[in-house]
Amino acid sequence: MNTIIQQFQEKISLDIKKEIENIFLEGISDISHLIITIDDNLKELGRELVKYVLEESDKMIKALPERKKSWVVHGNEKKTLITEFGAVEYERTYYKSKANKGFTYLVDEHFGIEKYQRIDKGLTALVYIKIQKNYG
């Protein structure tokens, strides 16, 4: 986790430094552009943190002795989930039940991500609220 944050600090420092140089050296003084740059960087961090948490949780589930009693690893697969931060692509483990209860992605179950879900429920709710606010 510290590595992600350190990488983000380095990247945002470079991006903000470029913005400051543009402001003073090239006479660009558009606050909106600065805000967009900061927002883009924060959304990128959000996507990376969500991916990190999902993939690390998947690894932890995979290592659990309780999981090994009931579920067998059947492969890995990527999934993309559209979030408020943008598209988050993560890799998760596919499991087969030892008790013939089918197949599943335990990390998705843990986080309440449904089988065919492509959009985060929180983002869906935000869109709905904005539509209600504007057209309700």
N, CA, C and O atoms as a GROMACS GRO file, in nm:
protein
  544
    1MET      N    1   0.083  -0.120   0.000
    1MET     CA    2   0.000   0.000   0.000
    1MET      C    3   0.087   0.125   0.000
    1MET      O    4   0.057   0.221  -0.071
    2ASN      N    5   0.193   0.124   0.078
    2ASN     CA    6   0.282   0.239   0.081
    2ASN      C    7   0.342   0.267  -0.055
    2ASN      O    8   0.362   0.382  -0.092
    3THR      N    9   0.370   0.161  -0.131
    3THR     CA   10   0.427   0.177  -0.265
    3THR      C   11   0.331   0.253  -0.356
    3THR      O   12   0.373   0.343  -0.428
    4ILE      N   13   0.204   0.219  -0.352
    4ILE     CA   14   0.104   0.288  -0.435
    4ILE      C   15   0.100   0.435  -0.398
    4ILE      O   16   0.098   0.521  -0.487
    5ILE      N   17   0.098   0.464  -0.270
    5ILE     CA   18   0.091   0.603  -0.225
    5ILE      C   19   0.218   0.678  -0.263
    5ILE      O   20   0.210   0.794  -0.305
    6GLN      N   21   0.334   0.615  -0.249
    6GLN     CA   22   0.459   0.680  -0.288
    6GLN      C   23   0.462   0.707  -0.438
    6GLN      O   24   0.503   0.815  -0.480
    7GLN      N   25   0.418   0.610  -0.519
    7GLN     CA   26   0.413   0.630  -0.663
    7GLN      C   27   0.318   0.744  -0.698
    7GLN      O   28   0.347   0.825  -0.786
    8PHE      N   29   0.205   0.748  -0.630
    8PHE     CA   30   0.108   0.854  -0.655
    8PHE      C   31   0.167   0.990  -0.619
    8PHE      O   32   0.151   1.086  -0.694
    9GLN      N   33   0.235   0.999  -0.505
    9GLN     CA   34   0.297   1.125  -0.463
    9GLN      C   35   0.396   1.174  -0.568
    9GLN      O   36   0.398   1.292  -0.601
   10GLU      N   37   0.477   1.082  -0.620
   10GLU     CA   38   0.575   1.121  -0.722
   10GLU      C   39   0.506   1.169  -0.849
   10GLU      O   40   0.545   1.271  -0.907
   11LYS      N   41   0.402   1.096  -0.892
   11LYS     CA   42   0.332   1.132  -1.015
   11LYS      C   43   0.260   1.265  -0.999
   11LYS      O   44   0.270   1.352  -1.086
   12ILE      N   45   0.188   1.282  -0.889
   12ILE     CA   46   0.113   1.406  -0.872
   12ILE      C   47   0.208   1.525  -0.855
   12ILE      O   48   0.179   1.636  -0.899
   13SER      N   49   0.322   1.500  -0.791
   13SER     CA   50   0.421   1.607  -0.776
   13SER      C   51   0.468   1.655  -0.913
   13SER      O   52   0.481   1.775  -0.936
   14LEU      N   53   0.495   1.561  -1.003
   14LEU     CA   54   0.538   1.598  -1.139
   14LEU      C   55   0.427   1.670  -1.214
   14LEU      O   56   0.453   1.772  -1.279
   15ASP      N   57   0.304   1.620  -1.204
   15ASP     CA   58   0.192   1.683  -1.274
   15ASP      C   59   0.165   1.824  -1.223
   15ASP      O   60   0.145   1.916  -1.302
   16ILE      N   61   0.166   1.840  -1.092
   16ILE     CA   62   0.140   1.972  -1.033
   16ILE      C   63   0.256   2.066  -1.065
   16ILE      O   64   0.235   2.184  -1.092
   17LYS      N   65   0.379   2.014  -1.062
   17LYS     CA   66   0.495   2.097  -1.098
   17LYS      C   67   0.481   2.149  -1.241
   17LYS      O   68   0.508   2.266  -1.268
   18LYS      N   69   0.438   2.061  -1.333
   18LYS     CA   70   0.415   2.103  -1.473
   18LYS      C   71   0.309   2.212  -1.479
   18LYS      O   72   0.325   2.310  -1.552
   19GLU      N   73   0.202   2.196  -1.403
   19GLU     CA   74   0.095   2.296  -1.402
   19GLU      C   75   0.146   2.430  -1.350
   19GLU      O   76   0.113   2.535  -1.406
   20ILE      N   77   0.225   2.425  -1.245
   20ILE     CA   78   0.279   2.550  -1.189
   20ILE      C   79   0.372   2.616  -1.290
   20ILE      O   80   0.370   2.738  -1.307
   21GLU      N   81   0.455   2.536  -1.358
   21GLU     CA   82   0.542   2.591  -1.462
   21GLU      C   83   0.460   2.655  -1.573
   21GLU      O   84   0.494   2.764  -1.620
   22ASN      N   85   0.352   2.588  -1.615
   22ASN     CA   86   0.265   2.645  -1.718
   22ASN      C   87   0.205   2.777  -1.673
   22ASN      O   88   0.194   2.872  -1.751
   23ILE      N   89   0.165   2.781  -1.547
   23ILE     CA   90   0.102   2.902  -1.494
   23ILE      C   91   0.200   3.020  -1.499
   23ILE      O   92   0.164   3.129  -1.543
   24PHE      N   93   0.324   2.997  -1.455
   24PHE     CA   94   0.418   3.107  -1.443
   24PHE      C   95   0.505   3.129  -1.566
   24PHE      O   96   0.536   3.244  -1.599
   25LEU      N   97   0.544   3.026  -1.634
   25LEU     CA   98   0.633   3.041  -1.748
   25LEU      C   99   0.559   3.071  -1.878
   25LEU      O  100   0.609   3.146  -1.962
   26GLU      N  101   0.442   3.013  -1.895
   26GLU     CA  102   0.370   3.031  -2.021
   26GLU      C  103   0.250   3.124  -2.007
   26GLU      O  104   0.176   3.144  -2.103
   27GLY      N  105   0.232   3.180  -1.889
   27GLY     CA  106   0.125   3.275  -1.869
   27GLY      C  107  -0.015   3.214  -1.865
   27GLY      O  108  -0.114   3.285  -1.880
   28ILE      N  109  -0.022   3.083  -1.845
   28ILE     CA  110  -0.152   3.017  -1.836
   28ILE      C  111  -0.203   3.036  -1.693
   28ILE      O  112  -0.136   2.999  -1.597
   29SER      N  113  -0.320   3.094  -1.681
   29SER     CA  114  -0.374   3.118  -1.547
   29SER      C  115  -0.519   3.072  -1.539
   29SER      O  116  -0.608   3.148  -1.498
   30ASP      N  117  -0.542   2.948  -1.578
   30ASP     CA  118  -0.676   2.893  -1.579
   30ASP      C  119  -0.693   2.800  -1.460
   30ASP      O  120  -0.641   2.688  -1.459
   31ILE      N  121  -0.766   2.844  -1.359
   31ILE     CA  122  -0.786   2.765  -1.238
   31ILE      C  123  -0.861   2.636  -1.270
   31ILE      O  124  -0.839   2.533  -1.206
   32SER      N  125  -0.950   2.641  -1.368
   32SER     CA  126  -1.027   2.522  -1.405
   32SER      C  127  -0.935   2.411  -1.454
   32SER      O  128  -0.957   2.294  -1.422
   33HIS      N  129  -0.833   2.446  -1.530
   33HIS     CA  130  -0.738   2.347  -1.579
   33HIS      C  131  -0.662   2.283  -1.463
   33HIS      O  132  -0.640   2.162  -1.461
   34LEU      N  133  -0.623   2.365  -1.367
   34LEU     CA  134  -0.554   2.313  -1.247
   34LEU      C  135  -0.645   2.218  -1.170
   34LEU      O  136  -0.601   2.112  -1.126
   35ILE      N  137  -0.770   2.256  -1.154
   35ILE     CA  138  -0.866   2.172  -1.080
   35ILE      C  139  -0.888   2.040  -1.154
   35ILE      O  140  -0.895   1.935  -1.090
   36ILE      N  141  -0.899   2.044  -1.285
   36ILE     CA  142  -0.917   1.922  -1.364
   36ILE      C  143  -0.796   1.830  -1.348
   36ILE      O  144  -0.811   1.709  -1.334
   37THR      N  145  -0.676   1.888  -1.351
   37THR     CA  146  -0.554   1.808  -1.334
   37THR      C  147  -0.553   1.739  -1.198
   37THR      O  148  -0.521   1.621  -1.189
   38ILE      N  149  -0.586   1.812  -1.093
   38ILE     CA  150  -0.590   1.754  -0.959
   38ILE      C  151  -0.697   1.646  -0.950
   38ILE      O  152  -0.673   1.539  -0.895
   39ASP      N  153  -0.815   1.674  -1.005
   39ASP     CA  154  -0.925   1.577  -1.004
   39ASP      C  155  -0.885   1.449  -1.078
   39ASP      O  156  -0.912   1.339  -1.030
   40ASP      N  157  -0.822   1.463  -1.194
   40ASP     CA  158  -0.777   1.346  -1.270
   40ASP      C  159  -0.680   1.261  -1.188
   40ASP      O  160  -0.689   1.138  -1.186
   41ASN      N  161  -0.587   1.327  -1.120
   41ASN     CA  162  -0.489   1.256  -1.038
   41ASN      C  163  -0.556   1.184  -0.921
   41ASN      O  164  -0.520   1.071  -0.890
   42LEU      N  165  -0.652   1.248  -0.858
   42LEU     CA  166  -0.721   1.186  -0.745
   42LEU      C  167  -0.806   1.067  -0.790
   42LEU      O  168  -0.813   0.966  -0.720
   43LYS      N  169  -0.868   1.078  -0.906
   43LYS     CA  170  -0.947   0.966  -0.958
   43LYS      C  171  -0.855   0.849  -0.994
   43LYS      O  172  -0.890   0.733  -0.971
   44GLU      N  173  -0.740   0.879  -1.049
   44GLU     CA  174  -0.644   0.772  -1.080
   44GLU      C  175  -0.602   0.700  -0.952
   44GLU      O  176  -0.595   0.577  -0.949
   45LEU      N  177  -0.574   0.777  -0.846
   45LEU     CA  178  -0.540   0.716  -0.718
   45LEU      C  179  -0.655   0.629  -0.668
   45LEU      O  180  -0.632   0.518  -0.619
   46GLY      N  181  -0.777   0.678  -0.680
   46GLY     CA  182  -0.894   0.601  -0.637
   46GLY      C  183  -0.904   0.469  -0.711
   46GLY      O  184  -0.929   0.366  -0.649
   47ARG      N  185  -0.884   0.472  -0.843
   47ARG     CA  186  -0.889   0.348  -0.921
   47ARG      C  187  -0.782   0.251  -0.876
   47ARG      O  188  -0.808   0.132  -0.859
   48GLU      N  189  -0.661   0.301  -0.855
   48GLU     CA  190  -0.550   0.215  -0.814
   48GLU      C  191  -0.573   0.158  -0.675
   48GLU      O  192  -0.539   0.042  -0.650
   49LEU      N  193  -0.629   0.236  -0.584
   49LEU     CA  194  -0.655   0.186  -0.449
   49LEU      C  195  -0.765   0.080  -0.448
   49LEU      O  196  -0.754  -0.020  -0.378
   50VAL      N  197  -0.871   0.102  -0.526
   50VAL     CA  198  -0.978   0.002  -0.534
   50VAL      C  199  -0.923  -0.128  -0.590
   50VAL      O  200  -0.950  -0.236  -0.537
   51LYS      N  201  -0.846  -0.119  -0.698
   51LYS     CA  202  -0.784  -0.238  -0.757
   51LYS      C  203  -0.695  -0.308  -0.655
   51LYS      O  204  -0.701  -0.431  -0.641
   52TYR      N  205  -0.614  -0.232  -0.584
   52TYR     CA  206  -0.523  -0.288  -0.485
   52TYR      C  207  -0.600  -0.363  -0.376
   52TYR      O  208  -0.566  -0.476  -0.342
   53VAL      N  209  -0.704  -0.300  -0.322
   53VAL     CA  210  -0.782  -0.362  -0.214
   53VAL      C  211  -0.850  -0.490  -0.263
   53VAL      O  212  -0.848  -0.591  -0.193
   54LEU      N  213  -0.908  -0.487  -0.382
   54LEU     CA  214  -0.975  -0.606  -0.434
   54LEU      C  215  -0.875  -0.719  -0.457
   54LEU      O  216  -0.901  -0.833  -0.419
   55GLU      N  217  -0.762  -0.688  -0.520
   55GLU     CA  218  -0.665  -0.794  -0.550
   55GLU      C  219  -0.595  -0.847  -0.425
   55GLU      O  220  -0.568  -0.966  -0.416
   56GLU      N  221  -0.567  -0.761  -0.330
   56GLU     CA  222  -0.507  -0.807  -0.204
   56GLU      C  223  -0.606  -0.890  -0.124
   56GLU      O  224  -0.568  -0.990  -0.062
   57SER      N  225  -0.732  -0.849  -0.124
   57SER     CA  226  -0.836  -0.928  -0.056
   57SER      C  227  -0.849  -1.065  -0.120
   57SER      O  228  -0.867  -1.165  -0.051
   58ASP      N  229  -0.841  -1.069  -0.253
   58ASP     CA  230  -0.848  -1.196  -0.325
   58ASP      C  231  -0.733  -1.287  -0.281
   58ASP      O  232  -0.754  -1.406  -0.260
   59LYS      N  233  -0.615  -1.232  -0.267
   59LYS     CA  234  -0.500  -1.312  -0.223
   59LYS      C  235  -0.520  -1.364  -0.080
   59LYS      O  236  -0.486  -1.478  -0.049
   60MET      N  237  -0.576  -1.279   0.005
   60MET     CA  238  -0.600  -1.320   0.143
   60MET      C  239  -0.703  -1.433   0.149
   60MET      O  240  -0.686  -1.529   0.224
   61ILE      N  241  -0.810  -1.420   0.071
   61ILE     CA  242  -0.912  -1.526   0.067
   61ILE      C  243  -0.850  -1.656   0.018
   61ILE      O  244  -0.877  -1.763   0.073
   62LYS      N  245  -0.768  -1.646  -0.084
   62LYS     CA  246  -0.704  -1.764  -0.142
   62LYS      C  247  -0.619  -1.839  -0.039
   62LYS      O  248  -0.610  -1.961  -0.044
   63ALA      N  249  -0.558  -1.766   0.054
   63ALA     CA  250  -0.470  -1.825   0.153
   63ALA      C  251  -0.543  -1.878   0.278
   63ALA      O  252  -0.482  -1.947   0.360
   64LEU      N  253  -0.670  -1.846   0.293
   64LEU     CA  254  -0.744  -1.887   0.413
   64LEU      C  255  -0.763  -2.038   0.422
   64LEU      O  256  -0.806  -2.100   0.325
   65PRO      N  257  -0.730  -2.097   0.536
   65PRO     CA  258  -0.752  -2.240   0.555
   65PRO      C  259  -0.901  -2.278   0.542
   65PRO      O  260  -0.934  -2.384   0.491
   66GLU      N  261  -0.991  -2.190   0.589
   66GLU     CA  262  -1.135  -2.216   0.580
   66GLU      C  263  -1.180  -2.225   0.434
   66GLU      O  264  -1.262  -2.308   0.399
   67ARG      N  265  -1.123  -2.138   0.350
   67ARG     CA  266  -1.156  -2.140   0.208
   67ARG      C  267  -1.114  -2.272   0.147
   67ARG      O  268  -1.187  -2.330   0.066
   68LYS      N  269  -0.997  -2.320   0.183
   68LYS     CA  270  -0.941  -2.442   0.125
   68LYS      C  271  -1.026  -2.564   0.158
   68LYS      O  272  -1.024  -2.663   0.084
   69LYS      N  273  -1.101  -2.559   0.268
   69LYS     CA  274  -1.189  -2.670   0.306
   69LYS      C  275  -1.311  -2.681   0.214
   69LYS      O  276  -1.364  -2.790   0.194
   70SER      N  277  -1.355  -2.568   0.161
   70SER     CA  278  -1.482  -2.566   0.087
   70SER      C  279  -1.470  -2.535  -0.062
   70SER      O  280  -1.558  -2.571  -0.140
   71TRP      N  281  -1.363  -2.468  -0.101
   71TRP     CA  282  -1.351  -2.420  -0.239
   71TRP      C  283  -1.216  -2.454  -0.298
   71TRP      O  284  -1.113  -2.445  -0.231
   72VAL      N  285  -1.216  -2.493  -0.426
   72VAL     CA  286  -1.094  -2.526  -0.499
   72VAL      C  287  -1.072  -2.419  -0.606
   72VAL      O  288  -1.165  -2.378  -0.674
   73VAL      N  289  -0.947  -2.376  -0.621
   73VAL     CA  290  -0.915  -2.277  -0.723
   73VAL      C  291  -0.942  -2.338  -0.861
   73VAL      O  292  -0.898  -2.449  -0.891
   74HIS      N  293  -1.014  -2.263  -0.942
   74HIS     CA  294  -1.049  -2.311  -1.076
   74HIS      C  295  -0.992  -2.221  -1.186
   74HIS      O  296  -1.010  -2.250  -1.304
   75GLY      N  297  -0.924  -2.114  -1.148
   75GLY     CA  298  -0.863  -2.025  -1.246
   75GLY      C  299  -0.868  -1.880  -1.201
   75GLY      O  300  -0.911  -1.849  -1.090
   76ASN      N  301  -0.823  -1.792  -1.289
   76ASN     CA  302  -0.824  -1.648  -1.264
   76ASN      C  303  -0.891  -1.579  -1.381
   76ASN      O  304  -0.888  -1.628  -1.494
   77GLU      N  305  -0.951  -1.466  -1.353
   77GLU     CA  306  -1.016  -1.390  -1.459
   77GLU      C  307  -1.017  -1.243  -1.423
   77GLU      O  308  -1.023  -1.206  -1.306
   78LYS      N  309  -1.012  -1.159  -1.525
   78LYS     CA  310  -1.019  -1.015  -1.502
   78LYS      C  311  -1.164  -0.969  -1.509
   78LYS      O  312  -1.248  -1.030  -1.576
   79LYS      N  313  -1.191  -0.862  -1.439
   79LYS     CA  314  -1.324  -0.800  -1.441
   79LYS      C  315  -1.304  -0.650  -1.442
   79LYS      O  316  -1.211  -0.598  -1.380
   80THR      N  317  -1.391  -0.582  -1.511
   80THR     CA  318  -1.390  -0.436  -1.511
   80THR      C  319  -1.517  -0.387  -1.446
   80THR      O  320  -1.627  -0.430  -1.481
   81LEU      N  321  -1.502  -0.297  -1.351
   81LEU     CA  322  -1.614  -0.238  -1.279
   81LEU      C  323  -1.606  -0.087  -1.298
   81LEU      O  324  -1.503  -0.026  -1.268
   82ILE      N  325  -1.714  -0.028  -1.348
   82ILE     CA  326  -1.717   0.117  -1.367
   82ILE      C  327  -1.754   0.180  -1.232
   82ILE      O  328  -1.857   0.147  -1.173
   83THR      N  329  -1.669   0.270  -1.185
   83THR     CA  330  -1.688   0.334  -1.055
   83THR      C  331  -1.690   0.486  -1.072
   83THR      O  332  -1.673   0.537  -1.183
   84GLU      N  333  -1.711   0.555  -0.964
   84GLU     CA  334  -1.706   0.701  -0.965
   84GLU      C  335  -1.567   0.751  -1.006
   84GLU      O  336  -1.553   0.863  -1.055
   85PHE      N  337  -1.466   0.668  -0.985
   85PHE     CA  338  -1.329   0.704  -1.022
   85PHE      C  339  -1.298   0.672  -1.168
   85PHE      O  340  -1.197   0.718  -1.221
   86GLY      N  341  -1.384   0.595  -1.234
   86GLY     CA  342  -1.361   0.547  -1.370
   86GLY      C  343  -1.357   0.395  -1.369
   86GLY      O  344  -1.397   0.332  -1.272
   87ALA      N  345  -1.310   0.337  -1.479
   87ALA     CA  346  -1.307   0.191  -1.492
   87ALA      C  347  -1.193   0.133  -1.408
   87ALA      O  348  -1.078   0.175  -1.419
   88VAL      N  349  -1.228   0.036  -1.325
   88VAL     CA  350  -1.130  -0.035  -1.244
   88VAL      C  351  -1.124  -0.178  -1.295
   88VAL      O  352  -1.223  -0.251  -1.289
   89GLU      N  353  -1.008  -0.218  -1.345
   89GLU     CA  354  -0.990  -0.355  -1.390
   89GLU      C  355  -0.907  -0.428  -1.286
   89GLU      O  356  -0.800  -0.382  -1.246
   90TYR      N  357  -0.959  -0.541  -1.241
   90TYR     CA  358  -0.888  -0.618  -1.140
   90TYR      C  359  -0.894  -0.766  -1.175
   90TYR      O  360  -0.981  -0.810  -1.250
   91GLU      N  361  -0.799  -0.840  -1.120
   91GLU     CA  362  -0.795  -0.984  -1.142
   91GLU      C  363  -0.841  -1.053  -1.015
   91GLU      O  364  -0.804  -1.016  -0.904
   92ARG      N  365  -0.926  -1.156  -1.035
   92ARG     CA  366  -0.975  -1.230  -0.919
   92ARG      C  367  -0.977  -1.379  -0.948
   92ARG      O  368  -0.974  -1.422  -1.063
   93THR      N  369  -0.981  -1.457  -0.841
   93THR     CA  370  -0.974  -1.602  -0.850
   93THR      C  371  -1.114  -1.662  -0.863
   93THR      O  372  -1.208  -1.620  -0.795
   94TYR      N  373  -1.125  -1.759  -0.951
   94TYR     CA  374  -1.251  -1.830  -0.973
   94TYR      C  375  -1.243  -1.962  -0.897
   94TYR      O  376  -1.144  -2.035  -0.908
   95TYR      N  377  -1.348  -1.994  -0.819
   95TYR     CA  378  -1.348  -2.113  -0.735
   95TYR      C  379  -1.461  -2.208  -0.770
   95TYR      O  380  -1.567  -2.167  -0.817
   96LYS      N  381  -1.434  -2.336  -0.746
   96LYS     CA  382  -1.534  -2.442  -0.760
   96LYS      C  383  -1.560  -2.498  -0.620
   96LYS      O  384  -1.468  -2.525  -0.544
   97SER      N  385  -1.687  -2.514  -0.588
   97SER     CA  386  -1.726  -2.566  -0.458
   97SER      C  387  -1.695  -2.715  -0.449
   97SER      O  388  -1.717  -2.790  -0.544
   98LYS      N  389  -1.643  -2.757  -0.335
   98LYS     CA  390  -1.619  -2.899  -0.311
   98LYS      C  391  -1.750  -2.972  -0.283
   98LYS      O  392  -1.758  -3.094  -0.297
   99ALA      N  393  -1.852  -2.897  -0.243
   99ALA     CA  394  -1.982  -2.956  -0.209
   99ALA      C  395  -2.082  -2.941  -0.323
   99ALA      O  396  -2.203  -2.942  -0.301
  100ASN      N  397  -2.032  -2.926  -0.445
  100ASN     CA  398  -2.117  -2.911  -0.564
  100ASN      C  399  -2.216  -2.796  -0.554
  100ASN      O  400  -2.331  -2.807  -0.596
  101LYS      N  401  -2.170  -2.684  -0.497
  101LYS     CA  402  -2.254  -2.564  -0.489
  101LYS      C  403  -2.223  -2.468  -0.604
  101LYS      O  404  -2.264  -2.352  -0.601
  102GLY      N  405  -2.152  -2.516  -0.704
  102GLY     CA  406  -2.125  -2.434  -0.821
  102GLY      C  407  -1.991  -2.365  -0.816
  102GLY      O  408  -1.898  -2.408  -0.748
  103PHE      N  409  -1.983  -2.256  -0.892
  103PHE     CA  410  -1.862  -2.178  -0.907
  103PHE      C  411  -1.888  -2.035  -0.861
  103PHE      O  412  -2.001  -1.988  -0.864
  104THR      N  413  -1.782  -1.968  -0.818
  104THR     CA  414  -1.798  -1.829  -0.777
  104THR      C  415  -1.664  -1.758  -0.768
  104THR      O  416  -1.558  -1.821  -0.770
  105TYR      N  417  -1.670  -1.627  -0.758
  105TYR     CA  418  -1.554  -1.543  -0.728
  105TYR      C  419  -1.576  -1.496  -0.584
  105TYR      O  420  -1.660  -1.410  -0.560
  106LEU      N  421  -1.502  -1.552  -0.491
  106LEU     CA  422  -1.525  -1.521  -0.350
  106LEU      C  423  -1.499  -1.375  -0.315
  106LEU      O  424  -1.567  -1.320  -0.229
  107VAL      N  425  -1.404  -1.313  -0.380
  107VAL     CA  426  -1.377  -1.171  -0.351
  107VAL      C  427  -1.496  -1.085  -0.395
  107VAL      O  428  -1.532  -0.989  -0.328
  108ASP      N  429  -1.555  -1.119  -0.508
  108ASP     CA  430  -1.674  -1.045  -0.552
  108ASP      C  431  -1.788  -1.062  -0.453
  108ASP      O  432  -1.856  -0.966  -0.417
  109GLU      N  433  -1.808  -1.186  -0.409
  109GLU     CA  434  -1.912  -1.211  -0.308
  109GLU      C  435  -1.887  -1.130  -0.182
  109GLU      O  436  -1.978  -1.070  -0.126
  110HIS      N  437  -1.761  -1.128  -0.138
  110HIS     CA  438  -1.725  -1.056  -0.016
  110HIS      C  439  -1.761  -0.907  -0.027
  110HIS      O  440  -1.809  -0.847   0.070
  111PHE      N  441  -1.739  -0.848  -0.143
  111PHE     CA  442  -1.764  -0.705  -0.161
  111PHE      C  443  -1.902  -0.675  -0.219
  111PHE      O  444  -1.933  -0.560  -0.250
  112GLY      N  445  -1.985  -0.779  -0.235
  112GLY     CA  446  -2.121  -0.756  -0.284
  112GLY      C  447  -2.128  -0.723  -0.432
  112GLY      O  448  -2.224  -0.659  -0.477
  113ILE      N  449  -2.030  -0.766  -0.508
  113ILE     CA  450  -2.030  -0.744  -0.653
  113ILE      C  451  -2.102  -0.862  -0.716
  113ILE      O  452  -2.058  -0.977  -0.704
  114GLU      N  453  -2.211  -0.833  -0.783
  114GLU     CA  454  -2.294  -0.939  -0.839
  114GLU      C  455  -2.234  -0.996  -0.967
  114GLU      O  456  -2.147  -0.935  -1.029
  115LYS      N  457  -2.282  -1.113  -1.005
  115LYS     CA  458  -2.225  -1.191  -1.114
  115LYS      C  459  -2.206  -1.110  -1.243
  115LYS      O  460  -2.096  -1.110  -1.299
  116TYR      N  461  -2.307  -1.042  -1.290
  116TYR     CA  462  -2.297  -0.970  -1.417
  116TYR      C  463  -2.289  -0.819  -1.398
  116TYR      O  464  -2.308  -0.743  -1.493
  117GLN      N  465  -2.261  -0.777  -1.278
  117GLN     CA  466  -2.254  -0.634  -1.249
  117GLN      C  467  -2.135  -0.570  -1.318
  117GLN      O  468  -2.023  -0.620  -1.309
  118ARG      N  469  -2.158  -0.461  -1.386
  118ARG     CA  470  -2.051  -0.388  -1.455
  118ARG      C  471  -2.033  -0.248  -1.400
  118ARG      O  472  -1.930  -0.185  -1.421
  119ILE      N  473  -2.135  -0.199  -1.328
  119ILE     CA  474  -2.132  -0.063  -1.273
  119ILE      C  475  -2.150  -0.071  -1.122
  119ILE      O  476  -2.239  -0.140  -1.074
  120ASP      N  477  -2.064   0.000  -1.049
  120ASP     CA  478  -2.073   0.005  -0.904
  120ASP      C  479  -2.209   0.060  -0.862
  120ASP      O  480  -2.258   0.156  -0.922
  121LYS      N  481  -2.269  -0.001  -0.762
  121LYS     CA  482  -2.402   0.040  -0.716
  121LYS      C  483  -2.402   0.184  -0.665
  121LYS      O  484  -2.501   0.256  -0.680
  122GLY      N  485  -2.292   0.226  -0.606
  122GLY     CA  486  -2.281   0.364  -0.559
  122GLY      C  487  -2.287   0.464  -0.674
  122GLY      O  488  -2.349   0.569  -0.662
  123LEU      N  489  -2.223   0.431  -0.785
  123LEU     CA  490  -2.226   0.517  -0.903
  123LEU      C  491  -2.367   0.519  -0.962
  123LEU      O  492  -2.416   0.625  -1.002
  124THR      N  493  -2.431   0.404  -0.967
  124THR     CA  494  -2.569   0.397  -1.017
  124THR      C  495  -2.660   0.486  -0.933
  124THR      O  496  -2.744   0.558  -0.986
  125ALA      N  497  -2.642   0.482  -0.802
  125ALA     CA  498  -2.723   0.564  -0.712
  125ALA      C  499  -2.696   0.713  -0.736
  125ALA      O  500  -2.789   0.793  -0.737
  126LEU      N  501  -2.570   0.750  -0.754
  126LEU     CA  502  -2.537   0.891  -0.781
  126LEU      C  503  -2.602   0.940  -0.909
  126LEU      O  504  -2.657   1.051  -0.914
  127VAL      N  505  -2.597   0.859  -1.013
  127VAL     CA  506  -2.660   0.896  -1.140
  127VAL      C  507  -2.810   0.913  -1.121
  127VAL      O  508  -2.870   1.009  -1.170
  128TYR      N  509  -2.871   0.819  -1.051
  128TYR     CA  510  -3.014   0.826  -1.026
  128TYR      C  511  -3.051   0.953  -0.949
  128TYR      O  512  -3.149   1.020  -0.983
  129ILE      N  513  -2.974   0.985  -0.847
  129ILE     CA  514  -2.999   1.105  -0.767
  129ILE      C  515  -2.988   1.230  -0.854
  129ILE      O  516  -3.071   1.320  -0.843
  130LYS      N  517  -2.886   1.237  -0.939
  130LYS     CA  518  -2.870   1.354  -1.026
  130LYS      C  519  -2.984   1.366  -1.125
  130LYS      O  520  -3.031   1.476  -1.153
  131ILE      N  521  -3.029   1.254  -1.179
  131ILE     CA  522  -3.141   1.257  -1.273
  131ILE      C  523  -3.267   1.305  -1.201
  131ILE      O  524  -3.340   1.389  -1.253
  132GLN      N  525  -3.291   1.252  -1.081
  132GLN     CA  526  -3.408   1.294  -1.002
  132GLN      C  527  -3.402   1.443  -0.971
  132GLN      O  528  -3.503   1.513  -0.977
  133LYS      N  529  -3.283   1.489  -0.937
  133LYS     CA  530  -3.264   1.630  -0.901
  133LYS      C  531  -3.292   1.721  -1.020
  133LYS      O  532  -3.354   1.826  -1.006
  134ASN      N  533  -3.247   1.677  -1.139
  134ASN     CA  534  -3.261   1.760  -1.258
  134ASN      C  535  -3.397   1.746  -1.327
  134ASN      O  536  -3.446   1.842  -1.386
  135TYR      N  537  -3.457   1.628  -1.320
  135TYR     CA  538  -3.579   1.603  -1.395
  135TYR      C  539  -3.697   1.560  -1.308
  135TYR      O  540  -3.809   1.545  -1.357
  136GLY      N  541  -3.671   1.539  -1.177
  136GLY     CA  542  -3.772   1.483  -1.088
  136GLY      C  543  -3.882   1.575  -1.058
  136GLY      O  544  -3.974   1.540  -0.984
   0.00000   0.00000   0.00000
